Amino acid sequence: MLATLVGLSMLLALVGGIATLAGVLLGRRLRAHHDRRHPAQAAARHRDRYGRRLAAEWPLLAQTLGLGYRGTCGPASIASPPPSSSLTARA
């Protein structure tokens, strides 16, 4: 009985791993096919990915260049209040 449960759990792990691998490989293949059919969308996605990677690796440079990086810690985020909208600033 115990050997059967161990065998079934190992089989389940093997099937899960194979399914995950197949999903990853199929996803890459579908993404490449989509990128060939829609090169403008692929270029935009590449630019966005590059900007996010730059913001993650060089946060101060990204903040200086205005790449959308907003730090959540440090003295700059504490000292400056959040920007207010012109609609809510009216008295």
Secondary structure as UniProt FT lines:
FT   HELIX           2..37
FT   HELIX           39..57
FT   HELIX           59..65
FT   HELIX           75..79
FT   TURN            86..88
//
